[in-house]
Amino acid sequence: MAKKNGAGGKGTPATVALEKAGVAFTVHAYQHDPAAPSYGTEAAEALGVAPERVFKTLVAEVDGTLTVGVVPVAGQLDLKALAAAVGGKRAVMADPAAAERSSGYVRGGISPLGQRKPLRTVVDAGALAHPTVYVSAGRRGLEVELAPAELLRLTDGVSAEISRSN
């Protein structure tokens, strides 16, 4: 079931949610550099994992409703595709303070799992090409590795092509 690898101490809301659901996962910790220009790229490099397997959690507003987009760190969130994936017309990036308030996490550590207020979630279809993917475990310097199907199930998410290359 749950495997720990450097989680240290008490879990985050994300790891607690995974444990509660009985999902197999691995926690990977790394030394976060506050000067890193990209949290996601930093995680991929620090963990020695291909950037296509490391996903960032972004919060956007689709027609005024906060919505989560989970995309590879090597790409960008396609706001138009995100809106279409949830039946909306227009999407813009959410105010960072609103994203932090809603999720209960700090920017750079927002996890799609264990959010204070569960939001509609869309996971990029590219995640399904991998046996496991990495997403934030709820704080900077901490990632959780799990099967993409479990990520979709636990977030009650949908899969769609919502990323584009940088």
Secondary structure, DSSP 8 states (H G I E B T S, - for coil): -EE-SS--SS--HHHHHHHHHT--EEEEE----TT-S-HHHHHHHHHT--GGGBEEEEEEEETTEEEEEEEETTEEE-HHHHHHHTT-S-EEE--HHHHHHHHSS-TT---SSS-SS--EEEEEGGGGGSS-EEEEEEETTEEEEE-HHHHHHHHT-EEE--EEE-
